[in-house]
Amino acid sequence: MGSCTKDGAMNILAFRSMQDFWNRQTSGKLGPGGKDGGNYCLEARELAMFLEPGKTYDCLELGCGNGDLHGEMLGFYKTYLGVDFSSSNITVFRKRYPDAQLVCSDVLSFSTDRRFDLIHSNHMVQCLSIKHMELLQIKMLDLCRPGGIIIHRGFLDRRLKSLYFTGYLYPGIHRRLFRRLLHPLAYRILEAFNKITGTHNQLGYWHTREEILDIHRRLKVQAEIFSSPVHPNRFNIVVRR
């Protein structure tokens, strides 16, 4: 899964650190600090923009969480398999939707003999380095049927990072000047600490659109990039088989 290089080792440590963080969240809630988080009605509308109206899919959801998005998307699913490495979220999901097929595993190591015509993830890709993202896509391309679609939503756009932390993309968040100056500086310090220690922060990895498109060029598949209408600092990628 990783590399013997220093950077590869750091990526593995950060990924495991992210796993440990979510496995310690015993509430089954998806927001920071174990709080409720996300408007999943809007998340579902954004996902549905890429799907055919009236069609139902054999679906694989990566990073399925506690079932919040699943509940909004039920009408699109013919069959469903959800994968998440957080045992607390899987427990909540099973209580809410006992008929759903779920696997408690990280997305890079789980296996299945099934094939799908819809594979999607919601803000899960921020947990993955570029190397891990490429490994994931190799795996998903094998699991996706001809004519199917792979949708990864919620890449953190590195070119918009400064605008995000100054509050420019979300007007009114940082009303005071010192907060607009302090937040970008504090995040740079946190990133330096993460790089040295091989740990993660709750947001995870920031990628450029070019980096993600380069992955698919290497894999010789065509990918499309779309800005997120819900989250100004994020973008989505779509691969049609």
FENNOR-V949576 format. One record per residue. N is the residue number from 1. SS is DSSP state (helix for helix, strand for strand, loop for the rest). PHI is phi as a letter, one per 40 degrees, with the letter a starting at -180 (none if undefined). NEAR is the number of other ideal C-beta (glycine too) atoms within 10 Angstrom. Layout:
n=(N & N)
ss=(SS & SS)
phi=(PHI & PHI)
near=(NEAR & NEAR)
This chain:
n=(1 & 2 & 3 & 4 & 5 & 6 & 7 & 8 & 9 & 10 & 11 & 12 & 13 & 14 & 15 & 16 & 17 & 18 & 19 & 20 & 21 & 22 & 23 & 24 & 25 & 26 & 27 & 28 & 29 & 30 & 31 & 32 & 33 & 34 & 35 & 36 & 37 & 38 & 39 & 40 & 41 & 42 & 43 & 44 & 45 & 46 & 47 & 48 & 49 & 50 & 51 & 52 & 53 & 54 & 55 & 56 & 57 & 58 & 59 & 60 & 61 & 62 & 63 & 64 & 65 & 66 & 67 & 68 & 69 & 70 & 71 & 72 & 73 & 74 & 75 & 76 & 77 & 78 & 79 & 80 & 81 & 82 & 83 & 84 & 85 & 86 & 87 & 88 & 89 & 90 & 91 & 92 & 93 & 94 & 95 & 96 & 97 & 98 & 99 & 100 & 101 & 102 & 103 & 104 & 105 & 106 & 107 & 108 & 109 & 110 & 111 & 112 & 113 & 114 & 115 & 116 & 117 & 118 & 119 & 120 & 121 & 122 & 123 & 124 & 125 & 126 & 127 & 128 & 129 & 130 & 131 & 132 & 133 & 134 & 135 & 136 & 137 & 138 & 139 & 140 & 141 & 142 & 143 & 144 & 145 & 146 & 147 & 148 & 149 & 150 & 151 & 152 & 153 & 154 & 155 & 156 & 157 & 158 & 159 & 160 & 161 & 162 & 163 & 164 & 165 & 166 & 167 & 168 & 169 & 170 & 171 & 172 & 173 & 174 & 175 & 176 & 177 & 178 & 179 & 180 & 181 & 182 & 183 & 184 & 185 & 186 & 187 & 188 & 189 & 190 & 191 & 192 & 193 & 194 & 195 & 196 & 197 & 198 & 199 & 200 & 201 & 202 & 203 & 204 & 205 & 206 & 207 & 208 & 209 & 210 & 211 & 212 & 213 & 214 & 215 & 216 & 217 & 218 & 219 & 220 & 221 & 222 & 223 & 224 & 225 & 226 & 227 & 228 & 229 & 230 & 231 & 232 & 233 & 234 & 235 & 236 & 237 & 238 & 239 & 240 & 241)
ss=(loop & loop & loop & loop & loop & helix & helix & helix & helix & helix & helix & helix & helix & helix & helix & helix & helix & helix & helix & helix & helix & helix & helix & loop & loop & loop & loop & loop & loop & loop & loop & helix & helix & helix & loop & loop & loop & loop & loop & helix & helix & helix & helix & helix & helix & helix & helix & helix & loop & loop & loop & loop & loop & loop & loop & loop & strand & strand & strand & strand & strand & strand & loop & loop & loop & loop & loop & helix & helix & helix & helix & helix & helix & helix & helix & helix & strand & strand & strand & strand & strand & strand & strand & strand & loop & loop & helix & helix & helix & helix & helix & helix & helix & helix & helix & helix & loop & loop & loop & loop & strand & strand & strand & strand & loop & loop & loop & loop & loop & loop & loop & loop & loop & loop & loop & strand & strand & strand & strand & strand & strand & strand & loop & loop & helix & helix & helix & loop & loop & helix & helix & helix & helix & helix & helix & helix & helix & helix & helix & helix & helix & helix & helix & strand & strand & strand & strand & strand & strand & strand & strand & strand & strand & strand & strand & strand & strand & helix & helix & helix & helix & helix & helix & helix & helix & helix & loop & loop & loop & loop & loop & loop & loop & loop & loop & loop & helix & helix & helix & helix & helix & helix & helix & helix & helix & helix & helix & helix & helix & helix & helix & helix & helix & helix & helix & helix & helix & loop & loop & loop & loop & loop & loop & loop & loop & strand & strand & loop & helix & helix & helix & helix & helix & helix & helix & helix & helix & helix & loop & loop & loop & loop & loop & strand & strand & strand & strand & loop & loop & loop & loop & loop & loop & strand & strand & strand & strand & strand & strand & strand & loop)
phi=(none & b & b & c & c & d & c & c & c & c & c & c & c & c & c & c & c & c & d & d & d & c & c & c & c & c & c & g & c & b & c & d & g & g & b & c & a & g & c & c & c & c & c & c & c & c & c & c & d & c & b & c & d & g & c & b & b & c & b & b & b & c & g & c & g & c & g & d & c & d & c & c & b & d & c & c & b & c & b & a & b & b & b & a & c & c & c & c & c & c & c & c & d & c & c & c & b & c & c & c & c & b & b & c & a & c & c & c & b & c & b & a & c & c & b & b & b & a & b & a & b & b & g & c & c & c & c & b & c & d & c & c & c & c & c & c & c & d & c & c & c & c & c & c & c & d & g & c & b & b & b & b & b & h & c & c & c & c & c & b & c & c & c & c & c & c & g & c & c & b & d & g & c & b & c & c & d & c & c & c & c & c & c & c & c & c & c & c & c & c & c & c & c & c & c & c & c & g & b & b & b & c & c & g & c & b & b & c & c & c & c & c & c & c & d & c & c & c & c & g & b & c & b & b & b & b & c & c & c & c & b & c & c & b & b & b & b & b & b & b & c)
near=(12 & 17 & 12 & 6 & 10 & 9 & 14 & 15 & 13 & 19 & 21 & 17 & 16 & 23 & 24 & 14 & 15 & 21 & 15 & 12 & 15 & 19 & 14 & 10 & 18 & 12 & 14 & 19 & 19 & 24 & 12 & 10 & 9 & 14 & 9 & 10 & 14 & 16 & 11 & 19 & 11 & 13 & 21 & 20 & 13 & 19 & 22 & 14 & 12 & 16 & 16 & 11 & 6 & 7 & 10 & 15 & 20 & 17 & 21 & 29 & 26 & 23 & 26 & 29 & 25 & 25 & 24 & 23 & 24 & 22 & 15 & 18 & 21 & 12 & 9 & 20 & 16 & 11 & 14 & 22 & 21 & 24 & 22 & 25 & 23 & 24 & 14 & 19 & 27 & 23 & 15 & 19 & 24 & 16 & 11 & 14 & 18 & 7 & 6 & 19 & 13 & 20 & 17 & 18 & 14 & 21 & 23 & 16 & 10 & 16 & 8 & 13 & 5 & 11 & 14 & 22 & 19 & 27 & 26 & 27 & 26 & 25 & 23 & 22 & 25 & 19 & 23 & 26 & 19 & 16 & 18 & 22 & 21 & 18 & 17 & 20 & 23 & 12 & 17 & 21 & 17 & 8 & 17 & 21 & 14 & 7 & 8 & 21 & 19 & 24 & 21 & 26 & 24 & 22 & 26 & 19 & 22 & 15 & 13 & 18 & 17 & 14 & 15 & 22 & 22 & 17 & 17 & 15 & 16 & 13 & 8 & 6 & 14 & 18 & 9 & 9 & 8 & 8 & 14 & 15 & 13 & 14 & 17 & 17 & 10 & 12 & 17 & 13 & 10 & 13 & 14 & 10 & 11 & 18 & 12 & 9 & 12 & 17 & 17 & 20 & 15 & 11 & 17 & 20 & 22 & 19 & 22 & 15 & 16 & 11 & 14 & 22 & 15 & 14 & 20 & 18 & 11 & 11 & 14 & 7 & 14 & 12 & 18 & 13 & 15 & 15 & 14 & 17 & 12 & 15 & 21 & 15 & 22 & 22 & 22 & 26 & 23 & 17 & 20 & 14 & 15)
